[in-house]
Amino acid sequence: MSGPMSGIILKTPEQIEAMAVAGRLLAGVFTLLDGLDLTGKSTLWVNDLVEDHITRTLQARPASKGQYGFAYALNASRNEVVCHGVPAADDILLDGDIVNLDITLEKNGWIADSSKTYCIGTVSPAARRLVKVTQDALWQGIRAVRPGATVGDIGNAIQRHARLHGYGVVREYCGHGIGEQMHEEPHILHFGRPGSGPRLEPGMVFTIEPMLTQGSARVLPPEDGWAVRTRDGKLSAQFEHTVAVTADGVRVLTLRPEEGARYSAPCTPAENGL
C-alpha cells in the first residue's frame, strides 16, 4: 500500500520479512568476499564470482544486471571512483587500494541493496580513517531512523559526522526507497536540515548509502556513462544498507555478521575487509 499522496510504498510485515530473506542472502555474499584475498584480482573477476554465487548457489538474481542497461552484477568503485564503477579485466585491485563493492540481490521478487568498502592489503592510515568514518556515518544515519523522524534527520546526522571529521559528502547521489523495484520513493539525501523532508512511518523501506570524500565533494560527470569520480582525484568511500522503519525504530535488513546486533568497524592493515 502507499502513503497518501506521497508515492511512498509502505510494506506489510510479511513483505518486510520477504525482503529480509533477500537481505540475509546478500549479507552472505559479503561474507564470502570477506574470506578472500582480493589483492591482484580484477574487478571483473570479483563480479563474475559474485554473479555465479548469487545465481547458482543462492538461486537468486543480481538485480543490477540489466538495470538501465548495466551489464554486471555489481559496481566496483576503486579509490577516487565515488560510485557506479564498471567491473573490468584490466581494473586490478592493488595493495593499498580501497574499493567499494555495491551489490544487489533479488529473491522471490524482492530486492536488497548493500555496499561495503574494502581495504586491499596494507592501506595508508589516511585511507583507513576515511573508510572507518564513512561506515560510522552510515550508522549515524541508521540510528536517526524511527517513526516520526524525517528524511532530513537522517541526512543531517550523516552530514554532521562527516564534517566533524573533515570530510565532504557527495550530494548528487542518494539513497532510495526499495522493494519490488530497485528505485522507489523517497530519496534519502545524505545531508539536510533536521525536521525536513518526508516523515518516516512504519513500513517504509529504503537504502542509506553515504559517499564521503577526502577533499572536495565535487564530482566529475562519468566519461563512460557510469563511473563517477572525485573532481580533485582524492579518495572516496561508501557504505550502504537496506533498512526498514519499524513501530519502535529501525531494522537493518542487510546486516552483516561482523556488525552484530550493534555496530563495530575494525579496519587494520592485516584485514582485507571491514
Secondary structure as GFF3:
##gff-version 3
##sequence-region A 1 274
A	DSSP	alpha_helix	13	34	.	.	.	ID=ss1
A	DSSP	alpha_helix	43	52	.	.	.	ID=ss2
A	DSSP	pi_helix	53	57	.	.	.	ID=ss3
A	DSSP	three_ten_helix	67	69	.	.	.	ID=ss4
A	DSSP	beta_strand	74	78	.	.	.	ID=ss5
A	DSSP	beta_strand	81	83	.	.	.	ID=ss6
A	DSSP	beta_strand	98	107	.	.	.	ID=ss7
A	DSSP	beta_strand	110	119	.	.	.	ID=ss8
A	DSSP	alpha_helix	125	143	.	.	.	ID=ss9
A	DSSP	alpha_helix	151	164	.	.	.	ID=ss10
A	DSSP	beta_strand	168	169	.	.	.	ID=ss11
A	DSSP	beta_strand	175	177	.	.	.	ID=ss12
A	DSSP	beta_strand	184	188	.	.	.	ID=ss13
A	DSSP	beta_strand	205	208	.	.	.	ID=ss14
A	DSSP	beta_strand	211	213	.	.	.	ID=ss15
A	DSSP	beta_strand	219	220	.	.	.	ID=ss16
A	DSSP	beta_strand	228	230	.	.	.	ID=ss17
A	DSSP	beta_strand	236	238	.	.	.	ID=ss18
A	DSSP	beta_strand	241	246	.	.	.	ID=ss19
A	DSSP	beta_strand	249	252	.	.	.	ID=ss20
A	DSSP	three_ten_helix	257	259	.	.	.	ID=ss21
###
